[in-house]
Amino acid sequence: MASHRIVYQKTIADEIVLEGIGVHTGRPTTVRLKPSPPNTGRIFVYKGVEIPATLDHVVDAPYRTAVGCNNVVIHTIEHLLSALLGLGVTNIYIIVEEGSEIPFFDGSAKIWVDALQKAGIKEQPHLYPVCELPTGSWTFGRDPIAPYIVTYKDKEGGGLTIEMRLEYPKEKYTDSYVYHHPGSYTTEIAGARTFTFLEWLPELIKRGLIKGGNLNTAIVLHEGRVATIEEIEEFMGLKIDSIPPNYGQIMPHEPARHKILDFMGDLALLPYEFIGHITLYATGHKQHHKFLREIMNYMGGTYGTHI
């Protein structure tokens, strides 16, 4: 359904080059962001293969969003895509050199946002589709932590409201946050770091993940609060030598804000701006992708930018 709200396509004004470590692979990667013409979309380029950041290129990967084409896959793209959506960048080439995973930095989107703002955002004289979300609800399995997503018409009008409700009964943690977009993405959402629970770490390590993770890249929660260094050392049976100077300091509702950051990164896989209100219950990437497929079906299953 079309909307009266007018949005123009945007790209960056100058090239950006950033280097960092992938959180799951632990390997260094260089990412080169380049301006692109109208109607390009957000395109990853790796090993000479162009991989559009669209839902039909998503490949199955635990605890992250990955896209692939012709047996070439780029992993953990959600924070970069969130920054692009948050700043309205619709057309860009993302050239990935060396490693196959996007750098994780501090576990937020802040470094991407800072670099994009420094390069400058350039408006292009082409409209970008804006659609109202369909009303209704979707149920994803029987997981009590992430049971469903509900959408309904945004009563504030003119934008997208994302409400995140975190309920982790087993881990004794609850949190919530509401963000209205377009709004203060740079101050409300971009700096929110990823989080995990102390009890989850052994399983993540067992699965060969978080090889590049440390206390600089994630908040570790335990018993409804930030875990102490002593608790982490005792639980994991190790000695932590490097402790960040700001360890334990988190912004209000940072976990809920980060979940919104992640959802916005997945929302960037669709070629639209949206109007509506979405309530999410501790959802993860798989739930997001299933929800987005429902939206695509509602829109007629069309991918790509259609102007």
Sequence and secondary structure as in RCSB ss.txt:
>XXXX:A:sequence
MASHRIVYQKTIADEIVLEGIGVHTGRPTTVRLKPSPPNTGRIFVYKGVEIPATLDHVVDAPYRTAVGCNNVVIH
TIEHLLSALLGLGVTNIYIIVEEGSEIPFFDGSAKIWVDALQKAGIKEQPHLYPVCELPTGSWTFGRDPIAPYIV
TYKDKEGGGLTIEMRLEYPKEKYTDSYVYHHPGSYTTEIAGARTFTFLEWLPELIKRGLIKGGNLNTAIVLHEGR
VATIEEIEEFMGLKIDSIPPNYGQIMPHEPARHKILDFMGDLALLPYEFIGHITLYATGHKQHHKFLREIMNYMG
GTYGTHI
>XXXX:A:secstr
 B S   EEEEESS EEEEEE TTT  EEEEEEEE  TT  EEEEETTEEEE SGGGEE  TTS EEEETTEEEB
  HHHHHHHHHHT   EEEEEEESSB   TTSSSHHHHHHHHHH EEEEEEE  EEE   EEEE TT SSS EEE
EE  SS SSEEEEEEEEETTTTEEEEEEEEESS HHHHTTT   EEEGGGHHHHHHTT  TT  TTT EEEETTE
E  HHHHHHHHT       TTTT   TTHHHHHHHHHHHHHHTTSS EEEEEEEEES  HHHHHHHHHHHHHHTT
S  S   
